[in-house]
Structure formats: structure tokens, C-alpha cells
Amino acid sequence: MTATVSRRLLLTGYTLLILMPLSLVLTGSFKSTPELFDSPFGLPDSLGLDNYRTVLGEQAMSTALRNSALVAAGGVTLTLVLAILAAYGIARIPGWRGWVIHGFLVLGMAVPAQANMIPQYVLFDQLGLLNSLVGLVLIETVVCLPVAVFILAGFMRTLPPELYEASALDGAGPWRTLQSIVLPLSLPPIAATAIFLVVIQWNDLLYPLLFIQTPEKRTLPLALLDFQGEFLTNYPLLFTGVIVASTPLVIAYVFLQRYFVAGLTAGSVRG
């Protein structure tokens, strides 16, 4: 009984910890600046959409929304393609060699992003990829690839070897086995990895801030900095921008939730 009560209290506290800032952002997006400072956690006087019209009506925000969609779509697609191929190769390599290659690829997760910023900036400058959406897609792919390989290789290693043997007996080569057996069985972890990558790349601020130099190439997180000044921050418009930026992720998660949960549990039980 005591453990149950403690667990409920812990979950209640965790829920309040999430709901309080969420409610502040949501209600603040309908307020003016004086109203927000007068009553931060109070309900707005009216549910006017002036802040949303202002944010969505700005050309810079529309351009940033398009850029974020292009970078996230390109980065997630390229990351998944490379990660699936790498994970499949790792799963098919027997013995210690597969584990060595797996460890080498996943080693990138242990390197802090800040440690690579100067070499990456110099390299992209020499390649002419600064201030480029293509450069952002490539750097997002490189950064997220170790995580994607870690997730997908962990699942593909749990697939029974008998599946590969049966496929070989039927005359299927490695590519045919990947297309007809591995990919259909790996759809839940692939979907879970895709959602995880979309959240990371959609919300990334570090690399756009490092590589992007002109307003027309800004992504959404970088554009939100326009609402923050040196002496004054327009919090209602900032909160509105946060809501607008988060809405596509919430919608995607609602529709792909069952794949995300299935992907998290895939491979945890064998037999």
C-alpha cells in the first residue's frame, strides 16, 4: 500500500511538473505582454488569435517553417536509409567482427556535439556547405546516425538466424532478404526511430545557429530567437511560436503512437 501511494504521489508530482510550464505557454499565447506579467498562470481575458495571426502572418516564420520541414524530411530520410543498411550489415556479420563495427559506429554517441563544432565548421566552409539547407541535412544525418544505428541494429540482432537461412534456401540474396523479410519485421522500430529523429532534427538549434547566416535559410527554432531582444523579450509571441512549432510533432505522435510504443518494446522479448 505504501509503495502504491508513493508511486501515485511521484506520478502526480511529475505530471504537475509537466503541466505547469505547458499551461503557462498555452495560456500565455493568448495574452498580451502586460496581461502575461500581471497574471502568468491565470486564464486569458479572451481567446483572441491576434498572436497567432502575427506569427503565422510573418514571412520569416513561414519561410522558417518550410525550411524546418525540408531539413527534417531530408535528414530523417537519409538517416533512416543509411541506418537500415548499416544495421542490416551489422546483424548479418557473425562473431566479434559485427560487434566491433557496431561499437565503432555507435561510438559517435559518446562524443559531445560541442567538441566537433570547430572541425565541422571548417570542413563545411571548405566544402561550400555553409548557409545551405543541404549542409544542414548532411550534418543532421551525421549527428543522428549513431543513435539510429544503435536502435535498429539492436532490434535486427534479435531476429532469428533461421529466417536468414530459410531465405537463403529459397534462393534470396542479401538485398531480397532485406526487402522481403527484415524490413517488414522492422517497421515498428523504424517508425519509432523516425519519430525520435524528427523530434531531434525539427527542434535542433545548435547547427542552424552555427551554419546558417542569412534569414531566408533559417529554421523554425532559429527564427524564434527574433522574439527575444537584448533588453526585452516578447513572451506572448515567443510562446505562440513554440506552440506553432510543436503542433506538427504532436500531430505526428498522435497518429504514430502505436508504432512508437511497438518500436520501443520490439526485440525485448524473444521466443
Secondary structure, DSSP 8 states (H G I E B T S, - for coil): -HHHHHHHHHHHHHHHHHHHHHHHHHHHTTS-HHHHHH-TTS--S----HHHHHHHH-HHHHHHHHHHHHHHHHHHHHHHHHHHHHHHHHHHS-HHHHHHHHHHHHGGGGS-HHHHHHHHHHHHHHHT-TT-HHHHHHHHHHHHHHHHHHHHHHHHTTS-HHHHHHHHHTT--HHHHIIIIIHHHTHHHHHHHHHHHHHHHHS--HHHHHH--SGGG--HHHHGGGGB-SS-B-HHHHHHHHHHHHHHHHHHHHHHHHHHHHHHHTTSS--
